[in-house]
Amino acid sequence: MKSGKDNGFDSDVPESVKAHPILLNPVFVTIAIATVLVTAFIVYQIILYYG
């Protein structure tokens, strides 16, 4: 049985992804962006309510 790489169905992982596997993972990037946006919204609402 041949692996997918031998059949041409799989490719090598780029060096930039090998160096920073978590940073370039779209799931973690999305979670980080969502956390920043939710935190900014909460701070904005606190400023509106108390300001």
C-alpha distance matrix in Angstrom:
0.0 3.8 6.7 9.6 11.7 10.0 10.4 13.9 14.0 15.0 17.9 19.6 22.2 25.7 27.9 30.5 28.2 27.0 30.7 31.8 29.0 31.6 34.1 31.9 30.3 32.0 32.4 34.4 36.4 37.3 38.4 40.5 42.2 42.9 44.5 46.7 47.8 48.6 50.5 52.4 53.3 54.6 56.7 58.1 59.1 60.7 62.7 63.8 64.9 66.7 67.8
3.8 0.0 3.8 6.6 8.1 6.2 7.0 10.4 10.9 11.8 14.4 16.1 19.0 22.3 24.6 27.3 25.3 24.1 27.9 29.1 26.5 29.3 31.6 29.2 28.0 29.7 30.5 32.4 34.1 35.2 36.6 38.5 40.0 41.0 42.6 44.6 45.8 46.8 48.7 50.4 51.5 52.9 54.8 56.1 57.3 59.0 60.8 62.0 63.2 65.0 65.9
6.7 3.8 0.0 3.8 5.4 5.4 6.7 9.0 8.9 8.8 11.4 12.9 15.5 19.0 21.3 23.9 21.6 20.6 24.3 25.5 22.8 25.5 27.9 25.5 24.2 26.0 26.9 28.7 30.4 31.6 33.0 34.8 36.3 37.4 39.0 40.9 42.2 43.3 45.0 46.8 47.9 49.3 51.2 52.5 53.8 55.4 57.2 58.4 59.7 61.4 62.2
9.6 6.6 3.8 0.0 3.8 5.4 5.1 6.3 5.2 5.4 8.7 11.0 13.6 17.0 19.7 22.0 19.8 19.4 23.2 24.0 21.3 24.0 26.0 23.3 22.0 23.5 24.6 26.7 28.0 29.1 30.8 32.6 33.9 35.0 36.8 38.6 39.7 40.9 42.8 44.4 45.4 47.0 48.9 50.0 51.3 53.2 54.8 55.9 57.3 59.2 59.9
11.7 8.1 5.4 3.8 0.0 3.8 5.4 5.2 5.9 4.7 6.4 8.2 11.4 14.5 17.0 19.7 17.9 17.2 21.0 22.3 20.0 23.1 24.9 22.2 21.5 23.3 24.8 26.6 27.7 29.2 31.0 32.4 33.7 35.2 36.9 38.4 39.7 41.2 42.9 44.3 45.6 47.3 48.9 50.0 51.6 53.3 54.8 56.0 57.6 59.3 59.8
10.0 6.2 5.4 5.4 3.8 0.0 3.8 5.5 7.7 8.0 9.6 11.3 14.8 17.6 20.0 22.9 21.4 20.6 24.2 25.8 23.7 26.8 28.6 25.9 25.3 27.1 28.6 30.4 31.5 33.0 34.8 36.2 37.5 39.0 40.7 42.2 43.4 44.9 46.6 48.0 49.3 51.0 52.7 53.8 55.4 57.1 58.5 59.8 61.4 63.1 63.6
10.4 7.0 6.7 5.1 5.4 3.8 0.0 3.8 5.6 7.7 10.1 12.9 16.2 18.9 21.8 24.3 22.7 22.4 26.1 27.3 25.0 27.9 29.5 26.6 25.7 27.0 28.5 30.7 31.6 32.7 34.7 36.4 37.4 38.7 40.7 42.3 43.2 44.7 46.7 48.0 49.0 50.9 52.6 53.6 55.0 57.0 58.4 59.4 61.1 62.9 63.4
13.9 10.4 9.0 6.3 5.2 5.5 3.8 0.0 3.8 5.6 7.2 10.3 13.6 16.0 19.1 21.4 20.1 20.2 23.8 24.9 22.9 25.9 27.1 23.9 23.4 24.5 26.4 28.6 29.2 30.4 32.6 34.1 34.8 36.4 38.5 39.8 40.6 42.4 44.3 45.4 46.5 48.6 50.2 51.0 52.6 54.7 55.9 56.9 58.7 60.6 60.9
14.0 10.9 8.9 5.2 5.9 7.7 5.6 3.8 0.0 3.8 6.9 10.4 13.0 15.7 19.1 20.9 19.0 19.5 23.2 23.7 21.3 23.9 25.2 22.0 21.1 21.9 23.5 26.0 26.7 27.6 29.8 31.5 32.2 33.5 35.7 37.2 37.9 39.5 41.6 42.8 43.7 45.7 47.5 48.3 49.7 51.8 53.2 54.1 55.8 57.7 58.2
15.0 11.8 8.8 5.4 4.7 8.0 7.7 5.6 3.8 0.0 3.8 7.0 9.3 12.3 15.6 17.5 15.5 15.7 19.4 20.1 17.7 20.5 21.9 18.9 18.1 19.4 21.1 23.2 24.0 25.2 27.3 28.8 29.8 31.2 33.2 34.7 35.7 37.3 39.1 40.4 41.6 43.4 45.1 46.0 47.6 49.5 50.9 52.0 53.7 55.4 55.9
17.9 14.4 11.4 8.7 6.4 9.6 10.1 7.2 6.9 3.8 0.0 3.8 6.6 9.0 12.2 14.4 12.9 13.3 16.8 17.8 16.0 19.1 20.1 17.0 17.0 18.6 20.8 22.4 22.8 24.5 26.7 27.8 28.7 30.6 32.5 33.6 34.7 36.6 38.3 39.3 40.8 42.7 44.1 45.1 46.9 48.7 49.8 51.1 52.9 54.6 54.8
19.6 16.1 12.9 11.0 8.2 11.3 12.9 10.3 10.4 7.0 3.8 0.0 3.8 6.3 8.9 11.6 10.4 10.0 13.5 15.1 13.6 17.1 18.2 15.5 15.9 18.1 20.4 21.4 21.9 24.1 26.1 26.7 27.9 30.1 31.6 32.6 34.1 36.0 37.3 38.4 40.2 42.0 43.1 44.3 46.3 47.9 48.9 50.5 52.3 53.7 53.9
22.2 19.0 15.5 13.6 11.4 14.8 16.2 13.6 13.0 9.3 6.6 3.8 0.0 3.8 6.5 8.4 6.6 6.7 10.2 11.4 9.9 13.4 14.4 11.8 12.5 15.0 17.3 17.9 18.4 20.8 22.7 23.1 24.5 26.7 28.1 29.0 30.7 32.6 33.7 34.9 36.8 38.5 39.5 40.8 42.9 44.3 45.4 47.0 48.8 50.1 50.3
25.7 22.3 19.0 17.0 14.5 17.6 18.9 16.0 15.7 12.3 9.0 6.3 3.8 0.0 3.8 5.5 5.5 6.4 8.9 10.3 10.1 13.6 13.5 11.0 12.8 15.1 18.0 18.2 18.0 20.7 22.8 22.7 23.7 26.4 27.8 28.2 29.9 32.2 33.1 33.9 36.0 37.9 38.7 39.8 42.1 43.6 44.3 46.0 48.1 49.2 49.2
27.9 24.6 21.3 19.7 17.0 20.0 21.8 19.1 19.1 15.6 12.2 8.9 6.5 3.8 0.0 3.8 5.4 4.9 6.2 8.7 9.7 13.3 13.1 11.5 13.8 16.6 19.3 18.8 18.6 21.8 23.5 22.9 24.2 27.2 28.0 28.2 30.3 32.7 33.2 34.0 36.4 38.1 38.6 39.9 42.4 43.5 44.2 46.2 48.2 49.0 49.0
30.5 27.3 23.9 22.0 19.7 22.9 24.3 21.4 20.9 17.5 14.4 11.6 8.4 5.5 3.8 0.0 3.8 5.4 5.2 6.3 8.1 11.0 10.0 8.4 11.5 14.1 16.9 16.1 15.4 18.8 20.6 19.6 20.8 23.9 24.7 24.7 26.8 29.3 29.7 30.3 32.9 34.6 34.9 36.3 38.8 39.9 40.5 42.5 44.6 45.4 45.3
28.2 25.3 21.6 19.8 17.9 21.4 22.7 20.1 19.0 15.5 12.9 10.4 6.6 5.5 5.4 3.8 0.0 3.8 5.4 5.1 5.0 8.3 8.2 6.3 8.4 11.4 13.9 13.4 13.4 16.6 18.2 17.8 19.3 22.0 22.9 23.4 25.5 27.6 28.3 29.3 31.6 33.2 33.9 35.3 37.6 38.8 39.6 41.5 43.4 44.4 44.5
27.0 24.1 20.6 19.4 17.2 20.6 22.4 20.2 19.5 15.7 13.3 10.0 6.7 6.4 4.9 5.4 3.8 0.0 3.8 5.6 5.6 9.3 10.3 9.4 10.9 14.4 16.3 15.5 16.2 19.4 20.5 20.1 22.1 24.7 25.2 25.8 28.2 30.1 30.5 31.8 34.2 35.5 36.2 37.9 40.1 41.0 42.0 44.1 45.8 46.6 46.9
30.7 27.9 24.3 23.2 21.0 24.2 26.1 23.8 23.2 19.4 16.8 13.5 10.2 8.9 6.2 5.2 5.4 3.8 0.0 3.8 6.2 9.1 9.2 9.5 11.8 15.3 17.2 15.6 15.9 19.5 20.3 19.2 21.3 24.2 24.3 24.6 27.2 29.2 29.2 30.4 33.1 34.3 34.6 36.4 38.8 39.5 40.3 42.6 44.4 44.9 45.1
31.8 29.1 25.5 24.0 22.3 25.8 27.3 24.9 23.7 20.1 17.8 15.1 11.4 10.3 8.7 6.3 5.1 5.6 3.8 0.0 3.8 5.7 5.4 6.3 8.7 12.1 13.8 11.9 12.2 15.8 16.5 15.4 17.5 20.4 20.4 20.8 23.5 25.4 25.5 26.7 29.3 30.5 30.9 32.7 35.1 35.8 36.7 39.0 40.7 41.3 41.6
29.0 26.5 22.8 21.3 20.0 23.7 25.0 22.9 21.3 17.7 16.0 13.6 9.9 10.1 9.7 8.1 5.0 5.6 6.2 3.8 0.0 3.8 5.7 5.7 6.3 10.1 11.3 10.1 11.3 14.5 15.1 14.9 17.2 19.5 19.8 20.9 23.3 24.9 25.3 26.9 29.2 30.3 31.2 33.0 35.0 35.9 37.1 39.2 40.7 41.6 42.1
31.6 29.3 25.5 24.0 23.1 26.8 27.9 25.9 23.9 20.5 19.1 17.1 13.4 13.6 13.3 11.0 8.3 9.3 9.1 5.7 3.8 0.0 3.8 5.5 5.2 8.6 9.0 6.9 8.5 11.7 11.8 11.4 14.1 16.2 16.3 17.5 20.0 21.4 21.8 23.5 25.8 26.7 27.6 29.6 31.5 32.3 33.7 35.7 37.1 38.0 38.7
34.1 31.6 27.9 26.0 24.9 28.6 29.5 27.1 25.2 21.9 20.1 18.2 14.4 13.5 13.1 10.0 8.2 10.3 9.2 5.4 5.7 3.8 0.0 3.8 5.6 8.1 9.5 7.1 6.9 10.6 11.3 10.0 12.2 15.0 15.2 15.6 18.1 20.0 20.3 21.6 24.0 25.3 25.9 27.6 29.8 30.8 31.8 33.8 35.6 36.4 36.7
31.9 29.2 25.5 23.3 22.2 25.9 26.6 23.9 22.0 18.9 17.0 15.5 11.8 11.0 11.5 8.4 6.3 9.4 9.5 6.3 5.7 5.5 3.8 0.0 3.8 6.1 8.8 7.9 7.2 10.4 12.2 11.7 13.0 15.7 16.8 17.3 19.2 21.3 22.2 23.2 25.3 27.0 27.8 29.2 31.3 32.7 33.6 35.4 37.2 38.4 38.6
30.3 28.0 24.2 22.0 21.5 25.3 25.7 23.4 21.1 18.1 17.0 15.9 12.5 12.8 13.8 11.5 8.4 10.9 11.8 8.7 6.3 5.2 5.6 3.8 0.0 3.8 5.5 5.6 6.3 8.8 10.2 10.9 12.5 14.5 15.7 17.0 18.7 20.3 21.5 22.9 24.6 26.2 27.5 28.9 30.7 32.1 33.4 35.0 36.6 38.0 38.5
32.0 29.7 26.0 23.5 23.3 27.1 27.0 24.5 21.9 19.4 18.6 18.1 15.0 15.1 16.6 14.1 11.4 14.4 15.3 12.1 10.1 8.6 8.1 6.1 3.8 0.0 3.8 5.5 5.0 6.0 8.5 9.8 10.4 12.0 14.1 15.4 16.3 18.1 19.8 21.0 22.3 24.2 25.7 26.7 28.4 30.2 31.5 32.7 34.4 36.1 36.5
32.4 30.5 26.9 24.6 24.8 28.6 28.5 26.4 23.5 21.1 20.8 20.4 17.3 18.0 19.3 16.9 13.9 16.3 17.2 13.8 11.3 9.0 9.5 8.8 5.5 3.8 0.0 3.8 5.5 5.2 6.3 8.7 10.0 10.6 12.3 14.4 15.5 16.4 18.3 20.1 21.1 22.5 24.4 25.7 27.0 28.6 30.3 31.6 32.9 34.6 35.4
34.4 32.4 28.7 26.7 26.6 30.4 30.7 28.6 26.0 23.2 22.4 21.4 17.9 18.2 18.8 16.1 13.4 15.5 15.6 11.9 10.1 6.9 7.1 7.9 5.6 5.5 3.8 0.0 3.8 5.4 5.1 6.1 8.6 9.8 10.5 12.4 14.3 15.3 16.4 18.3 19.9 21.1 22.6 24.2 25.8 27.0 28.6 30.3 31.6 32.9 33.7
36.4 34.1 30.4 28.0 27.7 31.5 31.6 29.2 26.7 24.0 22.8 21.9 18.4 18.0 18.6 15.4 13.4 16.2 15.9 12.2 11.3 8.5 6.9 7.2 6.3 5.0 5.5 3.8 0.0 3.8 5.5 5.1 6.2 8.6 9.9 10.8 12.4 14.3 15.5 16.6 18.4 20.1 21.3 22.6 24.5 26.0 27.2 28.7 30.4 31.8 32.2
37.3 35.2 31.6 29.1 29.2 33.0 32.7 30.4 27.6 25.2 24.5 24.1 20.8 20.7 21.8 18.8 16.6 19.4 19.5 15.8 14.5 11.7 10.6 10.4 8.8 6.0 5.2 5.4 3.8 0.0 3.8 5.4 5.2 6.1 8.5 10.0 10.5 12.1 14.1 15.3 16.4 18.2 20.0 20.9 22.4 24.3 25.7 26.8 28.5 30.2 30.8
38.4 36.6 33.0 30.8 31.0 34.8 34.7 32.6 29.8 27.3 26.7 26.1 22.7 22.8 23.5 20.6 18.2 20.5 20.3 16.5 15.1 11.8 11.3 12.2 10.2 8.5 6.3 5.1 5.5 3.8 0.0 3.8 5.5 5.1 6.1 8.7 9.9 10.5 12.1 14.2 15.3 16.4 18.2 19.8 21.0 22.5 24.3 25.7 26.8 28.4 29.4
40.5 38.5 34.8 32.6 32.4 36.2 36.4 34.1 31.5 28.8 27.8 26.7 23.1 22.7 22.9 19.6 17.8 20.1 19.2 15.4 14.9 11.4 10.0 11.7 10.9 9.8 8.7 6.1 5.1 5.4 3.8 0.0 3.8 5.5 5.2 6.3 8.7 10.1 10.7 12.4 14.3 15.5 16.6 18.4 20.1 21.3 22.7 24.5 25.9 27.1 27.7
42.2 40.0 36.3 33.9 33.7 37.5 37.4 34.8 32.2 29.8 28.7 27.9 24.5 23.7 24.2 20.8 19.3 22.1 21.3 17.5 17.2 14.1 12.2 13.0 12.5 10.4 10.0 8.6 6.2 5.2 5.5 3.8 0.0 3.8 5.4 5.2 6.2 8.7 9.9 10.6 12.3 14.3 15.4 16.4 18.4 20.1 21.1 22.6 24.4 25.9 26.2
42.9 41.0 37.4 35.0 35.2 39.0 38.7 36.4 33.5 31.2 30.6 30.1 26.7 26.4 27.2 23.9 22.0 24.7 24.2 20.4 19.5 16.2 15.0 15.7 14.5 12.0 10.6 9.8 8.6 6.1 5.1 5.5 3.8 0.0 3.8 5.5 5.1 6.0 8.4 9.8 10.5 12.2 14.2 15.1 16.4 18.3 19.9 21.0 22.4 24.3 24.9
44.5 42.6 39.0 36.8 36.9 40.7 40.7 38.5 35.7 33.2 32.5 31.6 28.1 27.8 28.0 24.7 22.9 25.2 24.3 20.4 19.8 16.3 15.2 16.8 15.7 14.1 12.3 10.5 9.9 8.5 6.1 5.2 5.4 3.8 0.0 3.8 5.5 5.3 6.0 8.5 9.9 10.6 12.2 14.1 15.4 16.5 18.3 20.0 21.1 22.5 23.4
46.7 44.6 40.9 38.6 38.4 42.2 42.3 39.8 37.2 34.7 33.6 32.6 29.0 28.2 28.2 24.7 23.4 25.8 24.6 20.8 20.9 17.5 15.6 17.3 17.0 15.4 14.4 12.4 10.8 10.0 8.7 6.3 5.2 5.5 3.8 0.0 3.8 5.6 5.2 6.1 8.6 10.0 10.6 12.1 14.3 15.4 16.5 18.3 20.0 21.1 21.5
47.8 45.8 42.2 39.7 39.7 43.4 43.2 40.6 37.9 35.7 34.7 34.1 30.7 29.9 30.3 26.8 25.5 28.2 27.2 23.5 23.3 20.0 18.1 19.2 18.7 16.3 15.5 14.3 12.4 10.5 9.9 8.7 6.2 5.1 5.5 3.8 0.0 3.8 5.4 5.1 6.1 8.7 9.9 10.4 12.3 14.3 15.3 16.4 18.3 20.0 20.3
48.6 46.8 43.3 40.9 41.2 44.9 44.7 42.4 39.5 37.3 36.6 36.0 32.6 32.2 32.7 29.3 27.6 30.1 29.2 25.4 24.9 21.4 20.0 21.3 20.3 18.1 16.4 15.3 14.3 12.1 10.5 10.1 8.7 6.0 5.3 5.6 3.8 0.0 3.8 5.4 5.0 6.2 8.6 9.7 10.6 12.4 14.3 15.3 16.5 18.3 19.3
50.5 48.7 45.0 42.8 42.9 46.6 46.7 44.3 41.6 39.1 38.3 37.3 33.7 33.1 33.2 29.7 28.3 30.5 29.2 25.5 25.3 21.8 20.3 22.2 21.5 19.8 18.3 16.4 15.5 14.1 12.1 10.7 9.9 8.4 6.0 5.2 5.4 3.8 0.0 3.8 5.4 5.1 6.2 8.5 9.9 10.6 12.4 14.3 15.4 16.5 17.4
52.4 50.4 46.8 44.4 44.3 48.0 48.0 45.4 42.8 40.4 39.3 38.4 34.9 33.9 34.0 30.3 29.3 31.8 30.4 26.7 26.9 23.5 21.6 23.2 22.9 21.0 20.1 18.3 16.6 15.3 14.2 12.4 10.6 9.8 8.5 6.1 5.1 5.4 3.8 0.0 3.8 5.5 5.1 6.1 8.6 9.9 10.5 12.3 14.3 15.4 15.6
53.3 51.5 47.9 45.4 45.6 49.3 49.0 46.5 43.7 41.6 40.8 40.2 36.8 36.0 36.4 32.9 31.6 34.2 33.1 29.3 29.2 25.8 24.0 25.3 24.6 22.3 21.1 19.9 18.4 16.4 15.3 14.3 12.3 10.5 9.9 8.6 6.1 5.0 5.4 3.8 0.0 3.8 5.5 5.0 6.2 8.6 9.8 10.5 12.2 14.3 14.7
54.6 52.9 49.3 47.0 47.3 51.0 50.9 48.6 45.7 43.4 42.7 42.0 38.5 37.9 38.1 34.6 33.2 35.5 34.3 30.5 30.3 26.7 25.3 27.0 26.2 24.2 22.5 21.1 20.1 18.2 16.4 15.5 14.3 12.2 10.6 10.0 8.7 6.2 5.1 5.5 3.8 0.0 3.8 5.4 5.1 6.2 8.7 9.9 10.5 12.2 13.5
56.7 54.8 51.2 48.9 48.9 52.7 52.6 50.2 47.5 45.1 44.1 43.1 39.5 38.7 38.6 34.9 33.9 36.2 34.6 30.9 31.2 27.6 25.9 27.8 27.5 25.7 24.4 22.6 21.3 20.0 18.2 16.6 15.4 14.2 12.2 10.6 9.9 8.6 6.2 5.1 5.5 3.8 0.0 3.8 5.5 5.1 6.2 8.7 9.9 10.6 11.2
58.1 56.1 52.5 50.0 50.0 53.8 53.6 51.0 48.3 46.0 45.1 44.3 40.8 39.8 39.9 36.3 35.3 37.9 36.4 32.7 33.0 29.6 27.6 29.2 28.9 26.7 25.7 24.2 22.6 20.9 19.8 18.4 16.4 15.1 14.1 12.1 10.4 9.7 8.5 6.1 5.0 5.4 3.8 0.0 3.8 5.5 5.1 6.2 8.7 10.1 10.0
59.1 57.3 53.8 51.3 51.6 55.4 55.0 52.6 49.7 47.6 46.9 46.3 42.9 42.1 42.4 38.8 37.6 40.1 38.8 35.1 35.0 31.5 29.8 31.3 30.7 28.4 27.0 25.8 24.5 22.4 21.0 20.1 18.4 16.4 15.4 14.3 12.3 10.6 9.9 8.6 6.2 5.1 5.5 3.8 0.0 3.8 5.4 5.0 6.1 8.6 9.5
60.7 59.0 55.4 53.2 53.3 57.1 57.0 54.7 51.8 49.5 48.7 47.9 44.3 43.6 43.5 39.9 38.8 41.0 39.5 35.8 35.9 32.3 30.8 32.7 32.1 30.2 28.6 27.0 26.0 24.3 22.5 21.3 20.1 18.3 16.5 15.4 14.3 12.4 10.6 9.9 8.6 6.2 5.1 5.5 3.8 0.0 3.8 5.4 5.1 6.0 7.8
62.7 60.8 57.2 54.8 54.8 58.5 58.4 55.9 53.2 50.9 49.8 48.9 45.4 44.3 44.2 40.5 39.6 42.0 40.3 36.7 37.1 33.7 31.8 33.6 33.4 31.5 30.3 28.6 27.2 25.7 24.3 22.7 21.1 19.9 18.3 16.5 15.3 14.3 12.4 10.5 9.8 8.7 6.2 5.1 5.4 3.8 0.0 3.8 5.5 5.4 5.1
63.8 62.0 58.4 55.9 56.0 59.8 59.4 56.9 54.1 52.0 51.1 50.5 47.0 46.0 46.2 42.5 41.5 44.1 42.6 39.0 39.2 35.7 33.8 35.4 35.0 32.7 31.6 30.3 28.7 26.8 25.7 24.5 22.6 21.0 20.0 18.3 16.4 15.3 14.3 12.3 10.5 9.9 8.7 6.2 5.0 5.4 3.8 0.0 3.8 5.8 5.3
64.9 63.2 59.7 57.3 57.6 61.4 61.1 58.7 55.8 53.7 52.9 52.3 48.8 48.1 48.2 44.6 43.4 45.8 44.4 40.7 40.7 37.1 35.6 37.2 36.6 34.4 32.9 31.6 30.4 28.5 26.8 25.9 24.4 22.4 21.1 20.0 18.3 16.5 15.4 14.3 12.2 10.5 9.9 8.7 6.1 5.1 5.5 3.8 0.0 3.8 5.8
66.7 65.0 61.4 59.2 59.3 63.1 62.9 60.6 57.7 55.4 54.6 53.7 50.1 49.2 49.0 45.4 44.4 46.6 44.9 41.3 41.6 38.0 36.4 38.4 38.0 36.1 34.6 32.9 31.8 30.2 28.4 27.1 25.9 24.3 22.5 21.1 20.0 18.3 16.5 15.4 14.3 12.2 10.6 10.1 8.6 6.0 5.4 5.8 3.8 0.0 3.8
67.8 65.9 62.2 59.9 59.8 63.6 63.4 60.9 58.2 55.9 54.8 53.9 50.3 49.2 49.0 45.3 44.5 46.9 45.1 41.6 42.1 38.7 36.7 38.6 38.5 36.5 35.4 33.7 32.2 30.8 29.4 27.7 26.2 24.9 23.4 21.5 20.3 19.3 17.4 15.6 14.7 13.5 11.2 10.0 9.5 7.8 5.1 5.3 5.8 3.8 0.0
